[in-house]
Amino acid sequence: MRTGHLSDMLLTGLAPAIWGTTYIVTTEWLPVDHPLFIAMMRALPIGIVLSLALRQWPRGIWWYRSAVLGFLNIGLFFVLLFIAATRLPGGLTATIGSIQPMVVLALAWIILKERPTLHKLGFAMLGVVGVALLVLTQFARLDRLGVLAILGATVSMAGGTVLTKKWGRPVSLLSFTAWQLVAGGLFLLPLALLLEGLPAVLTPQHGLGFLYLGVVNTGLAYTLWFRGISRLPATTMPMLGLLSPVVAISVGFIFLQQQLGLPQLLGAALVLGSVVLSQGLRQPAPPQAEVVVEGYKQLEK
């Protein structure tokens, strides 16, 4: 594995690692009875701040593409994820969501013509087994709407990943991230206000929680994620995403005194092994060429 490829993987892997802290921050620092409001606050404020600071707006077809990517990667994904979280145990949600590598393999084959290999499929399945051991318990209950919601969230994020890879990005990484955060946040805003309204009380602790979710958990993490999409094969991304439940379980063990047994330790080992080995058996594809600014400006003509 090349040094550059390894550094790209490590930086990209920070994104799902950061997302693994979402649960503890949301439950310990934020009003948990307003999940859509929290989702909107994760995306829209930081997206607006970045857009105003960078002053680089979509042009031409990128108004449409930014809306689609923001809808898939953030808006729809957040909504379906929160529906699943309210109707399914967290372990079952994480286990079903871990099929995302196989969804991306299928979409990348159809859209990007990246033919899946047997070892990619094998390690994707191994990752599912690892997540199941890590978080699934015998008390898991099935709920049809919850299952459909997490399946929809998985397909939404997978589709956004593949389309981001296909379309590339015409501007700086921060501007590209800001466009999607604003689009996703604007989709969430009316849902949050109409279905939930504003929290009755907002404390300084809530403010710190929103600041962390917006700046670190969303702004920084999605910037690293989109950077990785432009530099790594599309099928690599969801495998790295499996790191999120590993971090979530580890954080719960350290800060919430949650117990870890042999199945959880074995599951964590399988997830980490599947992520590392899935990348070590093949040479990485060369990074996708970035769209130059001059080409972007042609959209104005």
C-alpha positions in Angstrom: 0.0 0.0 0.0 1.4 3.4 -1.0 2.2 5.9 1.7 -0.1 8.5 0.1 -2.9 6.0 -0.1 -2.4 5.1 3.6 -2.5 8.7 4.7 -5.7 9.3 2.6 -7.3 6.3 4.3 -6.3 7.5 7.8 -7.6 11.0 7.2 -10.8 9.7 5.7 -11.3 7.2 8.5 -11.3 10.1 10.9 -14.7 11.1 9.6 -16.6 7.9 10.7 -14.5 7.9 13.9 -15.8 11.4 14.7 -19.4 10.3 13.7 -19.0 7.5 16.3 -19.1 10.2 19.0 -22.6 11.5 17.9 -24.6 9.3 20.2 -22.8 10.3 23.4 -22.9 14.0 22.6 -26.5 13.9 21.6 -27.7 11.9 24.6 -25.6 13.7 27.2 -25.5 17.3 26.0 -28.5 17.9 23.8 -32.4 17.9 24.0 -32.9 14.3 22.7 -36.7 14.8 22.2 -35.9 17.0 19.1 -33.9 14.8 16.8 -34.9 16.6 13.6 -34.0 20.0 15.1 -30.6 18.5 16.2 -30.0 17.2 12.6 -30.9 20.6 11.1 -28.5 22.3 13.6 -25.7 19.9 12.6 -25.8 21.0 9.0 -27.4 24.4 8.3 -25.5 26.9 10.6 -22.0 25.6 9.7 -23.0 25.4 6.0 -24.2 29.1 6.0 -21.1 30.2 7.9 -18.7 28.5 5.4 -20.7 29.8 2.4 -20.6 33.4 3.6 -16.9 33.1 4.5 -15.9 31.5 1.2 -18.3 33.4 -1.0 -18.3 30.8 -3.7 -21.7 29.8 -5.0 -22.9 27.0 -7.3 -23.2 27.9 -11.0 -25.1 26.2 -13.8 -25.7 22.5 -13.3 -24.1 22.6 -9.9 -27.2 24.1 -8.4 -29.0 20.9 -9.3 -26.1 18.6 -8.4 -25.4 20.3 -5.0 -29.1 19.9 -4.1 -29.1 16.2 -5.0 -25.9 15.5 -3.1 -27.0 17.5 -0.1 -30.3 15.7 -0.1 -28.8 12.2 -0.3 -25.7 12.7 1.9 -27.3 14.8 4.6 -31.0 15.7 4.4 -32.7 12.4 3.6 -30.0 10.4 5.3 -30.4 12.3 8.6 -34.3 12.0 8.5 -34.3 8.3 7.8 -31.5 7.6 10.3 -33.5 9.4 13.1 -36.7 7.5 12.2 -34.8 4.2 12.4 -33.2 5.3 15.7 -36.6 5.9 17.3 -38.1 2.6 16.1 -35.2 0.1 16.4 -32.5 -0.8 18.9 -29.2 0.9 18.2 -27.5 -2.4 17.6 -30.0 -3.5 15.0 -29.8 -0.1 13.3 -26.0 -0.3 13.1 -26.1 -3.9 11.9 -28.5 -3.2 9.0 -26.6 -0.1 8.1 -23.4 -2.0 7.8 -24.6 -3.5 4.5 -23.7 -0.2 3.0 -20.4 -1.5 1.5 -22.4 -4.1 -0.5 -24.8 -1.4 -1.7 -21.9 0.8 -2.8 -20.3 -2.1 -4.6 -23.5 -2.6 -6.6 -24.0 1.1 -7.3 -20.4 1.6 -8.3 -20.6 -1.3 -10.7 -23.8 0.2 -12.3 -22.8 3.9 -12.3 -19.0 4.0 -12.2 -18.3 0.6 -14.0 -16.1 -0.4 -11.0 -16.6 -4.2 -11.1 -16.6 -5.7 -7.6 -14.0 -8.3 -6.8 -14.6 -11.4 -4.7 -12.3 -10.2 -1.9 -14.2 -6.9 -1.7 -17.5 -8.8 -1.4 -16.0 -11.2 1.2 -14.6 -8.5 3.4 -17.9 -6.5 3.2 -19.7 -9.5 4.5 -17.1 -10.0 7.2 -17.7 -6.4 8.2 -21.4 -7.0 8.6 -20.7 -10.0 10.9 -18.3 -7.9 12.9 -20.8 -5.1 13.5 -23.5 -7.6 14.4 -21.2 -9.2 17.0 -20.3 -5.7 18.2 -23.7 -4.2 18.8 -26.5 -6.7 18.3 -28.2 -8.3 21.3 -30.7 -11.1 21.8 -33.3 -8.4 22.8 -33.4 -6.8 19.3 -37.0 -6.3 18.0 -38.0 -5.8 14.4 -40.1 -2.9 13.3 -41.1 -2.8 9.6 -41.0 1.0 9.3 -37.7 1.2 11.2 -36.1 -1.5 9.0 -37.3 0.3 5.9 -36.0 3.6 7.2 -32.4 2.3 7.9 -32.4 0.5 4.6 -33.4 3.8 2.9 -30.7 5.7 4.8 -28.1 3.2 3.8 -29.1 3.5 0.1 -29.2 7.3 0.4 -25.7 7.6 1.7 -24.4 5.0 -0.7 -26.0 6.8 -3.6 -24.6 10.1 -2.5 -21.1 8.6 -2.2 -21.2 7.1 -5.7 -22.6 10.3 -7.3 -20.0 12.4 -5.6 -17.3 10.2 -7.0 -18.9 10.3 -10.5 -19.4 14.1 -10.6 -16.2 15.2 -8.9 -16.1 18.7 -7.4 -15.6 21.9 -9.3 -14.4 24.1 -6.4 -12.4 24.0 -3.2 -13.2 21.2 -0.7 -14.7 23.5 1.9 -17.0 25.2 -0.6 -18.1 21.9 -2.0 -18.9 20.7 1.6 -20.7 24.0 2.4 -23.0 23.6 -0.6 -24.2 20.2 0.5 -24.6 21.3 4.2 -26.8 24.2 3.2 -28.9 22.1 0.8 -29.3 19.3 3.4 -30.0 21.8 6.2 -32.7 23.6 4.1 -34.4 20.3 3.5 -34.4 19.6 7.2 -35.5 23.1 8.4 -39.2 22.9 7.6 -39.5 19.3 8.8 -37.9 20.3 12.2 -40.1 23.4 12.7 -43.4 21.8 11.5 -43.0 18.4 13.2 -41.1 19.3 16.4 -40.9 23.1 16.9 -38.1 24.7 18.9 -36.9 23.2 22.2 -38.6 24.8 25.2 -35.2 25.5 26.9 -31.7 25.9 25.4 -28.8 25.9 27.9 -25.1 26.8 27.5 -24.5 23.0 27.6 -26.8 22.6 24.6 -24.9 25.4 22.8 -21.6 23.5 23.3 -23.2 20.3 22.0 -24.5 22.1 18.9 -21.1 23.7 18.4 -19.3 20.4 18.5 -21.9 18.7 16.2 -21.8 21.5 13.7 -18.1 22.3 13.6 -16.4 19.0 14.3 -19.0 16.2 13.9 -20.4 17.6 10.6 -18.2 20.4 9.1 -14.8 18.8 9.7 -16.0 15.2 9.3 -17.9 15.7 6.0 -14.9 17.7 4.6 -12.6 14.8 5.3 -15.2 12.4 3.9 -15.6 14.3 0.6 -11.9 14.6 0.4 -11.6 10.9 0.6 -14.2 10.3 -2.0 -12.1 12.3 -4.5 -8.9 10.4 -3.7 -10.0 6.8 -2.9 -12.0 4.2 -4.8 -15.7 4.5 -4.2 -15.8 1.0 -2.7 -13.3 2.0 0.0 -15.5 4.6 1.6 -18.3 2.4 3.2 -15.7 0.0 4.5 -14.1 2.9 6.4 -17.6 3.8 7.6 -17.7 0.6 9.6 -15.3 2.3 12.0 -18.2 4.4 13.4 -19.9 1.7 15.5 -16.4 0.6 16.8 -15.7 4.1 18.1 -19.3 4.4 19.5 -18.9 1.3 21.5 -15.4 2.3 22.7 -16.6 5.7 23.8 -19.6 4.2 25.7 -17.1 1.8 27.4 -14.8 4.6 28.4 -17.2 7.4 29.4 -20.5 5.6 30.2 -19.1 2.5 31.9 -20.9 0.3 29.3 -19.8 -3.4 29.4 -17.8 -5.1 26.7 -17.8 -8.9 26.4 -16.0 -11.4 24.3 -18.5 -11.0 21.3 -18.0 -7.2 21.2 -14.2 -7.6 21.3 -14.4 -10.2 18.6 -16.7 -8.0 16.5 -14.4 -5.0 16.8 -11.5 -7.2 15.7 -13.4 -8.5 12.7 -14.5 -4.9 11.6 -11.0 -3.5 11.9 -9.6 -6.6 10.1 -12.1 -6.3 7.3 -11.3 -2.6 6.8 -7.5 -3.1 6.7 -7.4 -6.3 4.7 -9.9 -5.1 2.1 -7.4 -2.4 1.2 -4.2 -4.4 1.4 -4.9 -7.0 -1.2 -5.0 -4.6 -4.2 -3.2 -1.6 -5.6 -5.2 1.5 -5.1 -6.7 3.2 -8.1 -5.1 6.5 -9.1 -6.9 9.5 -7.6 -9.7 10.9 -9.7 -8.6 14.0 -11.5 -10.2 17.1 -10.0 -12.3 19.4 -12.2 -10.3 22.6 -12.8 -11.7 26.0 -12.1 -11.5 27.0 -15.7 -13.8 24.2 -16.7 -16.2 25.1 -14.0 -16.3 28.7 -15.3 -17.4 27.4 -18.7 -20.8 26.6 -17.2 -21.5 30.3 -17.2 -21.2 30.5 -21.0 
